[in-house]
Amino acid sequence: MRLVIGALVVIACLYDVSADVCSYSCLKSRRYSTSCGWFGWSRCTRYSSYRGTCTRTCRNGGWSSYTETGSRTPCSATCGTGTQIRTLSRSCTNPSPYNGGRVCSGSSSKVEVMECNPQPCPINGNWSDFTEWEEYDDCTVICGTGTMDQWRSRTCTNPSPAFGGSDCTGVSLENRTIECNTELCGEKCPNDTVTYFDHPENNRRYYQCDNNVARRHDCAPGTVWNNTQHTCIHEAIPMPAAPVHSTPPPDDFCSNGRILAAHPTDCSKYYMCSNGRRVGNAMSCPGGLVFSQSRSSCDFPYNVPEC
């Protein structure tokens, strides 16, 4: 039984197409002839040993696939894409060398630099520059030193907050009051004299001199300033324009006993008739249709040649 099993192993090795052939140093014997016997009258065979090269079935080692081993190094950045190092290892087990086969050449490990934390970093908002000062309203006087309210603004767009960044802190709008029209009124506002001035752009405002200062005043709602009368008067309301009525078509549209009659100039409209007279205003066909007098109904334009 053992002999049979041994034979099967030998046959399996002979037909193992994946096996390799390995060479190794071994002792071999060789035959030679030499004189022997009394007085060397005979020839004898002798054997001597020498070191030569033998072969045998073997298998050379092969590398397995790389697998990550151990822990990666900490990422160099918490956001915005950093780098970290990982270690990869492999083993000479694909296949493992045996029976004198060659071991794998090269390193069993390597390191790689990997990207990490690719998510965008938070962007904190920052204020833009303030705009130029703008006026809320006119100066309170036309001369003699008054005041004017101004404002300016800024936006949180330099840059705008993003990806969870903080918003800008502080105010986006600033106000201030400045002096304006500081020149003296002089002869515009003589002492003990009441004088008035039109506003150059707004007929609902006017200026009145008071202690050598021409101060701005507003008329009551619905009134405008009249500098001739030196008072605010009710604003003239324009009369509404007379409605424009279209000229009705002649009654002969409803002749010949028609119940419906086509509009004389607009194919999409028609009239109702009663006792030979038009009744009411023109009616319209649904969108895209025109009135067919021959059918007394609305139809597609290609069926009504006259339209």
C-alpha positions as CSV (number, residue, x, y, z in Angstrom):
1,M,0.0,0.0,0.0
2,R,2.8,2.4,0.7
3,L,4.4,1.6,-2.6
4,V,1.2,2.5,-4.4
5,I,0.8,5.8,-2.6
6,G,4.5,6.7,-3.3
7,A,4.0,6.0,-6.9
8,L,1.0,8.3,-7.0
9,V,3.0,11.1,-5.4
10,V,5.7,10.7,-8.0
11,I,3.2,10.8,-10.9
12,A,1.6,13.9,-9.4
13,C,4.9,15.7,-9.3
14,L,5.7,14.7,-12.8
15,Y,2.4,16.2,-14.1
16,D,2.4,19.3,-11.8
17,V,2.6,22.0,-14.6
18,S,2.9,24.7,-11.9
19,A,6.1,23.2,-10.4
20,D,9.5,24.8,-11.1
21,V,12.9,23.1,-11.7
22,C,15.6,23.9,-9.2
23,S,19.4,23.2,-9.6
24,Y,21.6,22.3,-6.7
25,S,25.1,21.1,-6.0
26,C,25.4,17.3,-5.5
27,L,27.9,14.4,-5.5
28,K,27.9,12.3,-8.6
29,S,29.9,9.1,-9.4
30,R,31.6,8.1,-12.6
31,R,33.0,4.8,-13.8
32,Y,36.5,4.2,-15.0
33,S,38.8,1.2,-15.8
34,T,42.1,0.4,-14.2
35,S,44.7,-2.4,-14.2
36,C,44.2,-4.9,-11.5
37,G,45.3,-8.4,-10.6
38,W,48.7,-9.8,-10.3
39,F,51.1,-7.9,-12.4
40,G,48.2,-5.8,-13.8
41,W,47.3,-8.3,-16.3
42,S,43.5,-7.7,-15.8
43,R,41.1,-4.7,-16.3
44,C,38.8,-3.7,-13.4
45,T,35.9,-1.2,-13.2
46,R,36.2,1.4,-10.5
47,Y,33.9,4.4,-9.4
48,S,35.0,7.9,-8.2
49,S,32.9,10.7,-6.8
50,Y,32.8,14.3,-8.0
51,R,30.6,17.4,-7.3
52,G,28.2,18.3,-10.0
53,T,24.8,19.9,-10.5
54,C,21.5,18.1,-10.0
55,T,17.8,19.3,-10.6
56,R,14.6,18.6,-8.8
57,T,11.0,19.6,-8.8
58,C,10.5,22.7,-6.6
59,R,8.4,25.9,-6.5
60,N,9.7,29.5,-6.4
61,G,8.1,31.9,-4.0
62,G,5.6,34.6,-5.1
63,W,4.4,37.8,-3.5
64,S,0.8,38.1,-2.1
65,S,-1.2,41.3,-2.7
66,Y,-0.4,44.3,-0.5
67,T,-2.6,44.8,2.5
68,E,-2.7,47.8,4.9
69,T,-1.2,47.1,8.2
70,G,-1.0,49.1,11.4
71,S,-2.5,52.6,11.9
72,R,-2.1,55.5,9.6
73,T,-0.3,58.6,10.8
74,P,-2.5,61.6,11.8
75,C,-3.7,63.7,8.9
76,S,-1.6,66.8,8.4
77,A,-4.7,69.0,8.1
78,T,-8.2,68.9,9.7
79,C,-9.8,70.2,6.5
80,G,-8.9,71.3,3.0
81,T,-7.1,68.1,2.1
82,G,-4.1,67.0,4.1
83,T,-1.8,64.0,3.9
84,Q,-1.1,61.0,6.0
85,I,1.2,57.9,5.7
86,R,0.0,54.3,5.6
87,T,2.0,51.1,5.6
88,L,1.4,48.2,3.2
89,S,2.7,44.7,3.7
90,R,2.9,41.5,1.6
91,S,4.2,38.0,2.2
92,C,6.0,35.5,0.1
93,T,3.2,33.0,0.2
94,N,1.7,33.2,-3.4
95,P,3.1,30.5,-3.5
96,S,5.5,29.8,-0.6
97,P,8.9,28.5,-1.8
98,Y,9.6,24.9,-1.1
99,N,12.1,22.1,-2.0
100,G,14.8,24.6,-2.7
101,G,12.7,27.2,-4.6
102,R,13.7,30.8,-4.7
103,V,12.5,33.1,-2.1
104,C,10.8,36.4,-3.2
105,S,13.0,39.3,-4.0
106,G,12.3,42.8,-2.9
107,S,10.8,44.4,0.2
108,S,7.9,43.0,2.0
109,S,6.5,46.4,2.9
110,K,6.1,49.9,1.5
111,V,4.7,53.3,2.6
112,E,2.2,55.5,0.7
113,V,1.2,59.1,1.1
114,M,-2.6,59.4,1.1
115,E,-4.9,62.4,0.9
116,C,-7.2,62.9,3.9
117,N,-9.9,65.3,5.2
118,P,-10.8,66.7,1.7
119,Q,-13.8,68.6,3.0
120,P,-13.6,72.4,2.7
121,C,-12.4,74.4,5.7
122,P,-14.9,76.8,7.3
123,I,-14.6,80.3,5.9
124,N,-15.3,83.1,8.4
125,G,-17.2,86.1,7.0
126,N,-15.5,89.5,6.8
127,W,-16.9,93.0,6.2
128,S,-16.5,94.8,2.9
129,D,-15.6,98.5,3.0
130,F,-18.3,100.9,3.9
131,T,-20.0,102.6,1.0
132,E,-19.8,106.4,0.6
133,W,-22.1,108.4,2.8
134,E,-25.6,109.0,1.4
135,E,-28.3,111.5,2.5
136,Y,-31.6,110.4,4.0
137,D,-33.2,113.7,3.1
138,D,-32.5,117.3,2.1
139,C,-30.7,119.7,4.4
140,T,-33.1,121.2,6.9
141,V,-32.3,124.8,5.7
142,I,-31.4,126.4,2.4
143,C,-28.9,128.7,4.2
144,G,-27.9,129.7,7.7
145,T,-26.5,126.2,8.9
146,G,-28.8,123.2,9.2
147,T,-28.4,119.5,9.7
148,M,-28.5,116.5,7.4
149,D,-28.8,112.8,8.3
150,Q,-26.6,110.4,6.4
151,W,-26.1,106.7,6.2
152,R,-23.6,104.2,4.8
153,S,-23.6,100.4,4.7
154,R,-21.3,97.4,4.3
155,T,-21.9,93.7,3.6
156,C,-20.4,90.5,5.0
157,T,-19.0,89.5,1.6
158,N,-15.2,89.9,2.0
159,P,-15.5,86.9,2.0
160,S,-19.0,85.6,2.7
161,P,-19.2,83.0,5.5
162,A,-19.2,79.4,4.1
163,F,-18.9,75.8,5.2
164,G,-19.9,76.6,8.8
165,G,-17.7,79.7,9.1
166,S,-18.8,82.4,11.5
167,D,-20.8,85.4,10.4
168,C,-19.5,89.0,10.7
169,T,-19.9,90.7,14.0
170,G,-20.9,94.4,14.3
171,V,-23.4,96.6,12.4
172,S,-23.9,96.7,8.7
173,L,-25.4,100.2,8.8
174,E,-24.1,103.4,10.3
175,N,-25.8,106.8,10.7
176,R,-24.5,110.3,11.3
177,T,-25.8,113.9,11.4
178,I,-23.7,116.6,9.8
179,E,-24.0,120.4,9.4
180,C,-25.0,121.6,5.9
181,N,-25.6,124.9,4.0
182,T,-23.5,126.7,6.5
183,E,-23.3,129.9,4.4
184,L,-25.1,133.0,5.8
185,C,-28.5,133.8,4.3
186,G,-27.7,137.6,4.1
187,E,-30.2,139.5,2.1
188,K,-32.2,136.3,1.5
189,C,-33.6,136.5,5.0
190,P,-33.5,140.2,6.2
191,N,-34.4,141.0,9.8
192,D,-38.0,141.4,10.7
193,T,-39.1,140.2,7.3
194,V,-40.9,137.0,6.4
195,T,-39.7,135.6,3.0
196,Y,-40.4,132.3,1.3
197,F,-38.6,130.2,-1.3
198,D,-39.6,127.4,-3.6
199,H,-38.0,124.1,-3.2
200,P,-35.9,123.5,-6.4
201,E,-37.2,119.9,-6.9
202,N,-40.2,119.2,-4.7
203,N,-43.4,121.2,-5.0
204,R,-44.6,119.8,-1.7
205,R,-41.8,121.7,0.2
206,Y,-40.8,125.3,0.7
207,Y,-38.4,127.4,2.7
208,Q,-39.4,130.2,5.2
209,C,-37.0,132.6,6.7
210,D,-36.8,132.6,10.5
211,N,-34.2,134.6,12.4
212,N,-31.9,134.9,9.4
213,V,-32.2,131.1,8.6
214,A,-34.2,129.8,5.7
215,R,-35.8,126.7,7.1
216,R,-37.4,123.8,5.2
217,H,-41.1,123.0,5.7
218,D,-43.4,120.4,4.3
219,C,-46.9,120.9,3.0
220,A,-49.8,118.8,4.4
221,P,-50.6,115.7,2.5
222,G,-52.6,116.4,-0.7
223,T,-51.3,120.0,-1.0
224,V,-48.5,121.7,-2.9
225,W,-46.7,125.0,-2.3
226,N,-47.9,128.1,-4.1
227,N,-45.2,130.7,-3.8
228,T,-47.6,133.4,-5.2
229,Q,-50.0,132.9,-2.4
230,H,-47.3,132.0,0.1
231,T,-49.3,129.0,1.3
232,C,-49.9,125.3,0.5
233,I,-53.0,124.8,-1.7
234,H,-54.9,121.6,-2.6
235,E,-53.3,119.8,-5.6
236,A,-55.4,120.1,-8.8
237,I,-56.8,116.7,-9.7
238,P,-56.8,116.1,-13.4
239,M,-60.2,115.3,-14.9
240,P,-60.4,111.7,-16.2
241,A,-60.3,111.3,-19.9
242,A,-63.6,110.6,-21.6
243,P,-63.9,106.9,-22.4
244,V,-63.4,105.9,-25.9
245,H,-66.2,103.8,-27.2
246,S,-65.9,101.7,-30.3
247,T,-68.4,102.4,-33.0
248,P,-70.9,99.6,-33.1
249,P,-71.3,97.8,-36.4
250,P,-74.3,98.6,-38.6
251,D,-77.4,96.6,-37.7
252,D,-77.4,94.9,-41.2
253,F,-74.9,92.4,-39.8
254,C,-77.9,90.7,-38.2
255,S,-79.9,90.6,-41.4
256,N,-81.2,87.5,-43.1
257,G,-82.4,86.1,-39.8
258,R,-78.9,85.5,-38.4
259,I,-78.6,84.6,-34.7
260,L,-74.8,85.0,-34.8
261,A,-73.0,87.5,-36.9
262,A,-69.2,87.9,-37.6
263,H,-67.4,91.0,-36.5
264,P,-66.6,93.1,-39.6
265,T,-62.9,93.6,-38.8
266,D,-61.9,91.0,-36.2
267,C,-62.3,87.3,-37.2
268,S,-61.9,86.2,-33.6
269,K,-65.1,88.0,-32.5
270,Y,-68.9,87.7,-33.3
271,Y,-72.2,89.3,-32.2
272,M,-75.5,87.9,-31.1
273,C,-78.6,89.0,-33.0
274,S,-82.2,89.3,-32.1
275,N,-85.0,90.4,-34.5
276,G,-82.4,91.7,-37.0
277,R,-80.7,93.9,-34.4
278,R,-77.3,93.4,-32.6
279,V,-77.5,92.5,-28.9
280,G,-74.8,93.5,-26.5
281,N,-71.0,93.7,-27.2
282,A,-68.9,91.5,-29.3
283,M,-67.9,88.1,-27.9
284,S,-64.6,86.3,-28.5
285,C,-63.8,82.8,-29.8
286,P,-61.6,80.6,-27.6
287,G,-57.8,81.1,-28.1
288,G,-56.6,80.2,-31.6
289,L,-60.1,80.0,-33.2
290,V,-62.0,82.3,-35.5
291,F,-65.7,82.8,-36.2
292,S,-67.1,81.0,-39.3
293,Q,-70.2,82.7,-40.6
294,S,-71.1,79.7,-42.8
295,R,-71.1,77.4,-39.8
296,S,-72.2,80.0,-37.2
297,S,-69.5,78.8,-34.8
298,C,-65.9,79.2,-33.9
299,D,-63.5,77.0,-36.0
300,F,-59.8,76.6,-36.9
301,P,-58.5,79.4,-39.2
302,Y,-57.6,77.0,-42.0
303,N,-61.4,76.2,-42.3
304,V,-62.3,79.8,-42.6
305,P,-60.7,81.1,-45.9
306,E,-62.1,84.6,-45.5
307,C,-59.9,85.1,-42.3
